[in-house]
């Protein structure tokens, strides 16, 4: 939800918005994200996100372990 998060993740914090609306300028993603979350909730569509960078990195680490051959 912050420019810092957007900068550190190279825009991955708005990946859902980008894939839904690839031609929209990335400056508008933070405006449409709450609308998309609301629509997803209304239609029981999962919308996964984290409120913090630390939470996002933790989930990333969990996914890397889960899908790696090193487990």
Beta strands, then each sheet from edge to edge (+ up, - down):
end
